[in-house]
């Protein structure tokens, strides 16, 4: 499902998007004083909202991304596409910036950000509390936590599993979660598989009562079998967020404000739905 990553130039308006965002930032900083004091957004709160020039001095947002994780970012050698690419383009358009992607291995993303090789990392990045002294995370844009998938309406949570069978990927976070629950609940059968999609196969083919998989796996699988009637219930949270350079607080403020708008007006959900669609 290759989609163009070319950014559409913003249209002229009577009031620029940057002006609108500055107002939003001012309101946000005044409204969330307690949050500001906790998260470190102190300088701008005490003084004034930052300008876009302070946030991105070159006029270009340089984005670090690992282009090997479908459907978030894929590099096919000619273009990059996916949820993270669309999100970066949308952010840049609303801030009236150019955008440049730097494709690299996932293990090098944090180093590139800390060293200043990129301005931000948008790459299905889990919020990591151990990294908060090195980078600034925005509010999350996707939850890839574990979901319990079943055709049985009586299985709403892990507490309903005793006496049933649960399919999962062997050695995965789902396996760890299931083993933890086995210590707290009455016995239920574990059915380990090599891949998480095989666990979903077992539910669809009536070999297991339920499956525990990450949300991305579930949504991709559901797009392959849109007529499959099932229900999913969230079990854990695993939030993806944007990481900004720690020394570029102004960029973090702008990214948070613009991302909040993208989520609020439904654009973020539209982007997500586009890449989990079977069309």
N, C-alpha and C positions, 0 to 999 in steps of 0.2 A: 504494500500500500504506500507507494512513494508519493509524498506531497512536497510541493515546492517550498524551499526555505527562504525564498526571496521576500524581503520585507516590502510591504506596500507603503509608499510615502504617505504621511498624514495629510489629510485635506485641510485647506485653509478654513478657519472659522473666525468669528468675530472675537471670541475669547479663546486664547491658545490653551491647549491641554496643560502646558506647563503652569500657566497661571491658575487653572482649576486645581491642579495637584498641589500647588503651594498653599492655596486656601485649605485644602483637605489636610495637609501636613500640619498647618497651624491649629486647626480644630482638633486633630488627633493628639497633638502634643499637649494642648490645654486640657483635653478631656480625660487623658490617661496619665495623670501625674504620678499615681502610685506605681503603675506599670513602668513608667519611665525611670523612676528611681531605682527599681529592682533590676532592670535589664541593661542599664548603663547608658541610656539615651538622655544624658544629663545636660551636656553642654548646649545642645540645640534647644532643649526645653527652657533653660534659664535665659538664653539670649534671644535667638530668632530661628525661624526655619531656615535650613540650608538652601542654597541655590543649586540648580542643576549643574552649573559650572564647577561648584565645589564638590559635587557628588561624582561627576565624570568629566574631569578637566579637558580631556582630549576630544570630547564630543562623540566618542565611540565607547560602547559598552563591550569589553572583551570578555567572552564567556568561555570558561573551561568546561569541557564536556567529554564524557566517554561514549563514543558512538558505537557501542556494541550491545546495547541493552534495549531490545524491542519491548514495548512500543515507545519508550521514552526518548531514545536517541539512536539513530542508525546512520552510519556513513557507508554509502554504497560505492564510494570512489568518485562519484560525480556530484553528489549533493548530500546534505544531512537533513533528516526529517524525523518527526516524532513529537511527543507531548512536550518534552523539554525545549525542543527547537521552536515550536509554536509559541510556547510561553515566553521564551526569550525575545522573539520577534514582537510579540504583543507588548511586552514591557518597554522595549526600545521605541516602538511606534508611539506609545502614549507619553513617553518622556522626550520624544522628538530627538532621538539619538540614532546614530548608525550602530550596527551590531556586527561583531566579528567573532566567529567560533574558532576555538582552538581545540582540536580533537587530540586526546591523549589517553593513556591507560588510566584506569580508575585509581590505582595506587599513587599516581603522581598528581592528582587533582589538588589535594590540600597543600602540597609543597609549592605548586605553581601559584596558588592563591596567596600563600604566606610570603612568597618571594616577590610578589607583585607582577608576575608574568601575565596574570589575568585579573580582571576586576571582580568577577563573581564566578561561582560554580553553580551551574544548573544541570544536575546530572543524577536524578533519582537519589539524592543524598539524604541519608537518614540523619536526623538530629542526634548529635553525639555530645553528651554533656561533658565528656573529657576534652572536647575541642573548643569549648566556649572561651577559653583564654587566648585562643589563636585566631578565631574567626567569629563573625556575627551571623547568626541564623535569622532568617525572616520567619514570619508566621508560615505554617505548613500549607502546601497546596495539594497534597495527595496522601491518603492513608493506605499503606500497604500491609496493614496488620493481618492476622490470621482470621479467616472466616470459616464457619461451620456450614457445610453445604449438604443438603438432604432433600429427599422427596417426602419425608415424613413430617407433617405439620406439628407433631408432638415433640420433636427434637428442636427446641428453641435455644438451648444452651448446653454447655458441657455438663451441667448437673443432670441433664436428661439422658446421658449416655449409658449409665449402668444397665447391663443386660443386652446391649446392642453392639454392633461392630463398627469400628472407626478406621477408615482408610487414610493413609498419609504417606509422605515421602520419608524413606528411611534416613535417619541421621539428621533430619532437618529441624528447624525451630518448632515445627508442628509436632515432631516426634518428642522433643523435649517438653513441650507444653502438655502433651498427652500423658507422658510419664509422670509429670508433676501432679496432674489431676488424678492419676491412678492411686497416688498416695493419700488422696483426700476422699475419694468416692468409692462406692461399691464397684466391683470388677466390671470391665467392659473389654471387648476383644479388640486388639490392635492388628491392623492389616497393613504392613509396610510394603511400599512399592519403590521401584527405582526412581521414578519421576512423579511429581505431584499431579500431572495430568492423568497418569495411570490411576491414581487414587480417585479422581473424578470419574474416570471411565467405569470404575467398579461400582460407583453409586448409580450412574446412568444405566448400567447394565444389570442393576439389582443384585450385585454381588456383595455390597456393603451397605449398611444403613446410612452412613454419613461419611464425609471426608473433611479433613482439616487442611486447608491450603492457604497460601498468601492471596491477597486480594487481586493482584495482577494476574496470577495464574487463573484464578476463577473467572475474571472478566474476559480474558482472552479465550478461555474454553467456552464460555457462554456465547461468545460471538461466533464460534464455530458451530454451535448447536442451539440456535436461537429458539427453536421450538421445544427445547427440553424444559419441562416445568419443574422447578425446584425452588427452594428458598435458601437464603444465606443469612447468617447472623454473625456479627462481628464478635470476635473473642479477645483479640489483643489489638493494640495500636502500634503502628510503625510509620511515623510521619516523615514525609519527604519535604525538605525546605531548601531555599536558596542560601548559599553561604557567601558572605561578602568579606572583603579584606577588613581586618580589625582596625587598621589605621585609616579607613575610609568610612567614618561614621555617617557622613552625609549621604553616601551611596546607600547605606543600610536604611536610613530614614526614608529616602525616596522609594527604594524597592518595596519596603513594607507598605507605604501609602498606596502605591500603584497596584501592588498585588492584592491589597484589600479591595480595591475597586474592581479588579478583574474577577475576583471571587464573588463580590456582591452583585454585580450585574449579570452573572451567569456565564460569562465568557470562559472562565476556567472549566466549568462543567461541560460546556460545549466542546472545548478542546479535548478533554478527557473522553467524552462520548465518541468523538470523531475517530479516535485511534483504537477504541474498543468496539467499533462497529464492524459488522461482517460485510458491509457494502463496499 
